[in-house]
Amino acid sequence: MSGIVDISFIIVSYNTADLIGECIGSVQAIADCVKEIIVVDNASTDSSADLIRRNFPSVRLIENDQNRGFAAANNQAIPLCRGRYIFFLNPDTRIESESLRPVLSFMDENPRIGLAGTRIINPDGSVQQSVEYRYPGQRYAKTELKGLKGPIAWVMGAGMIARSDVIRMAGGFDEDFFLYGEEQDLCLRIRKLGYEIGYCDSPVITHFGGQSERKTELPDLWKKKILSEYLFYRKHYHPGTIKKIARENLVQAKWRLATIKLFLPFFADKEKERNKYNKYKIVYETVKKIGG
């Protein structure tokens, strides 16, 4: 094989010791290309870093003394990447394919594509929705999003490959996004540079999902997602557009709160409906505070 590195894998870990070993092992098992693996550990408290040091000595390990978030951790590794392509891979995943040649050929043959997603499945084999054709609030932002290349808006960050030079040209991830929304933002900025977002059916990746947020309470999780969404709006949409989106969010949340409260006695699964009520209450309160 050539001494040129084909793919640099970046894996950001936070308390995923029970999963990251299988993730790294699945990458190392693929032998049909030259690759390197860089793991950035965000101050895990579950011995993740020790596990990697002990079992995977060829992996380049960066240990942070605090949780810097997904975007910032990826940015730490990007300058160290020697590959023609960078593959961003979540630690709660496993690559099922035996070859990376299909995705390398796909990227080599489609120079207009700056970043691409791959096929992602659930542990039971069902397909996860990993490709989106619209951005949040896009129907209100036709002017802001006019002239973008390609039909795909963004792909799930659990497994995506990008040209190293394009990632560097885009400036990597925006570190204002601590968690959630960073792949939407990155994909949009890459499209604004004149590239398309693509999709390749291989490799197939099993995604166990949400493992780094297992200990996060649902209200905090919902709030994080709302704040990230409005950060995306503030970066890319006009103030008038954001006000329209916030108004719709408030109307919808208020309506759902009223209907759930009214019909709660008639629901069989009252706990499920109470969770929905709490979710829309957080949406309403958060958007009321920051949305307009």
C-alpha positions, -999 to 999 in steps of 0.1 A, spaced: 0 0 0 10 36 -6 24 56 23 -2 82 16 -30 81 43 -64 77 26 -87 84 56 -81 100 90 -108 89 115 -117 113 143 -136 98 172 -147 121 200 -154 102 232 -172 111 264 -179 83 289 -183 56 262 -159 30 276 -184 2 270 -187 10 233 -156 28 220 -135 -4 219 -159 -20 195 -160 11 174 -122 14 171 -119 -24 165 -143 -22 136 -122 5 120 -90 -13 125 -105 -45 110 -108 -28 76 -76 -35 57 -81 -22 22 -69 13 26 -43 33 46 -59 49 76 -52 65 109 -73 69 140 -74 99 163 -95 98 195 -102 129 215 -114 121 250 -134 149 266 -124 142 302 -143 110 306 -147 96 341 -153 60 331 -116 50 322 -122 54 284 -87 68 279 -71 40 299 -90 14 278 -77 30 246 -41 33 258 -41 -3 269 -58 -19 240 -52 3 210 -16 16 212 -16 27 175 -44 51 181 -34 87 186 -51 98 219 -58 134 229 -69 137 265 -88 168 275 -90 179 312 -125 192 306 -155 184 284 -149 208 255 -179 196 235 -181 177 202 -172 206 178 -142 218 197 -128 183 202 -130 175 165 -112 208 158 -84 197 180 -78 167 159 -82 182 124 -47 198 122 -32 164 130 -50 146 102 -27 134 74 -55 118 53 -69 130 20 -103 125 37 -114 129 73 -141 105 86 -160 118 116 -173 88 135 -192 87 168 -179 64 195 -213 47 199 -210 32 164 -197 1 147 -187 -2 110 -203 -33 96 -187 -31 61 -155 -49 53 -143 -23 28 -138 15 26 -131 14 -11 -167 22 -21 -168 55 -2 -132 64 -13 -142 58 -50 -174 78 -45 -155 108 -32 -127 105 -57 -152 103 -86 -174 132 -73 -151 162 -67 -181 185 -64 -191 168 -31 -173 183 -1 -188 160 25 -209 129 25 -230 108 48 -231 70 48 -258 44 55 -266 43 92 -287 15 108 -301 9 143 -289 -21 163 -320 -41 151 -310 -35 115 -336 -9 106 -324 22 88 -318 54 107 -329 86 90 -294 101 83 -300 124 53 -321 156 54 -331 177 25 -342 208 45 -327 229 73 -347 238 104 -371 267 95 -361 265 59 -395 274 45 -391 309 61 -355 313 48 -357 310 10 -337 342 5 -309 332 29 -306 297 13 -309 306 -23 -284 292 -48 -270 264 -27 -255 234 -46 -271 199 -45 -304 186 -30 -291 173 3 -291 199 32 -272 179 58 -263 145 70 -261 129 105 -228 135 122 -226 99 136 -207 89 104 -196 113 77 -166 117 54 -152 150 41 -124 162 20 -96 174 43 -89 205 23 -126 215 23 -129 210 61 -99 233 65 -113 258 41 -145 258 61 -126 264 93 -137 231 109 -167 230 132 -181 261 149 -172 257 185 -202 277 196 -222 245 191 -213 224 221 -235 195 211 -263 193 185 -266 213 154 -229 214 145 -233 191 115 -262 212 101 -240 243 104 -209 226 89 -229 212 59 -244 246 52 -211 264 53 -196 238 30 -225 243 5 -219 281 8 -184 274 -4 -198 259 -36 -197 222 -27 -225 197 -25 -234 173 4 -235 137 -8 -246 103 4 -229 69 -1 -245 36 7 -213 21 21 -199 17 47 -228 6 67 -226 19 103 -246 7 133 -254 36 155 -264 28 191 -274 65 196 -273 91 223 -248 73 245 -228 103 256 -261 119 269 -273 89 288 -271 107 321 -287 140 309 -321 147 322 -348 150 295 -356 186 302 -319 196 299 -316 176 267 -346 194 251 -333 228 261 -299 220 246 -315 211 213 -336 242 212 -307 265 221 -286 249 193 -314 253 168 -317 290 175 -279 294 174 -281 280 139 -309 305 130 -289 334 144 -258 324 123 -276 319 90 -310 336 90 -321 373 90 -336 386 122 -371 389 106 -369 353 96 -360 342 131 -390 361 145 -414 343 121 -399 309 132 -401 318 169 -438 329 164 -447 296 148 -428 276 175 -447 295 203 -481 291 186 -475 254 181 -462 249 217 -491 268 232 -516 248 212 -500 214 222 -499 224 259 -536 233 258 -547 201 240 -526 178 261 -539 194 293 -575 191 280 -574 155 268 -549 141 294 -577 122 314 -586 103 282 -551 91 273 -541 56 281 -504 64 285 -506 94 307 -468 93 315 -460 97 278 -484 127 275 -469 143 306 -435 140 291 -448 157 259 -464 184 280 -431 191 298 -413 191 265 -436 217 250 -435 238 282 -397 239 279 -400 248 242 -424 276 250 -404 290 279 -370 288 260 -383 303 227 -402 330 246 -369 340 262 -345 339 232 -366 336 201 -373 371 191 
